[in-house]
Amino acid sequence: MQKHVDYIIVGGGISGCVLGYTLMKYGASVVVYDLPKENKCSTAASGLWNPIVLKRMKKVWKADEMMAELHAVYPDMEVWTSVKFFDPISIRRVFHNAEEQNTWMELCDSPAFSPYLKDCISPLPDGIVGKFESGRMKGTGRLNVLAFIEAVREALRKENSFRSEHFEWDTVVRDAEGLDYSDLRAHAVISCQGAQMALGETVLQQEGFAPVKGEILRVKLDAPMENECIHQKHFMLSEGNAEVTVGATYAWEGFNDGPSTEKREELEQHVSKVWNGSSDTMDHLSGIRPATKDRRPMVGPHRLPHTWVFGGMGSRAVLMAPYLAKVLVEHFMYGTDLLEECLPKRFY
């Protein structure tokens, strides 16, 4: 017997989880397809959110809207799942020279930056090595990604809205009113398979992706670090119990090769330079960031009927997904405009 559902979501990483929740919050029914072994992005993500590109001290595109939605959505999802995964923590930017310190204080006087920057220069915390002091951010934090994804999966399972199956795109049957897949009848199917699409590993093809490989280390320090994230070229994120996550690297090749010796050495050397003590690497992970050629997400209709794309957020899915999900869902529900700069058709 055929089951009717409003939307099928393919991919249960950060973006798929947020989109599924948002659709349900607006009253739509969903079924999410995901196999954990196929996830090449979210399971290796640090989960940090930050509205400022710290290397260049520039605001992320639509940062204010994204930050407002983020602080509303994730706490609501904690209530929905009864699981804690939203952790507001400070990000500390270690300065490399006096000019960077001066730039920080100048930006603190700007209405565009003052909500996110503490207007003082702070000494470095115990254990951190640097020639200059630091600035701390406001409103930043991290999402415990693995706990988040598993909590959402379990909440969806309870509503018979999650299927741990590989989605076969070539068996979708589309007609004038919608589509059929397996035992489901739906208005539309939405791809949240950013990494798989970027690598050409799914039948559903989409131009415009520019995948980036990233690697991180899980490291045990010889003493606890403050509960914050230290940004000093790479980041060092406290995980408690003197454990930290260190990353991330960038590469435009070797996507299927797994963690590399070269990047492990790069990150271990970074720890030795910025931490005044000993450390031991416990784990080494790699993932694929589904970035795009113009660094804008992809949110909108695919060329195939009743088929949509929601992804291309690179390393900023935690920050971007709540706002972009709202944009897409309100388009479905109320006919509001999509973001022109995010439409997939810009790459056709």
Buried (B, 14 or more C-beta within 10 A) or exposed (E): EEEEBBBBBBBBBBBBBBBBBBBBBBEBBBBBBBEBEBBBBBBBBBBBBBBBEBEEBEBBBBBBBBBEBBBEBBEBBBEBBEBEBBEEBBBBBBBEEEEBBEBBEEBBEEEEBEEBBBEEBBEBEEBBEBEBBBBBBBBBBBBBBBBBBBBBBEBBEEEEBBBEEEBEBEEBEBEEEBBBBBEBBBBBBBBBBBBBBBBEBBEBEBBBBBBBBBBBBBBBBEEBBBEBBBBBEBBBBBBEEBBBBBBBBEBEEBBEEEBBEEBBEBBBEBBEEBBBBEBEBEEBBBBBBBBBEEEBBBBBBBEBEBBBBBBBBBBBBBBBBBBBBBBBBBBBEEEEEBBEEBBBEBBE
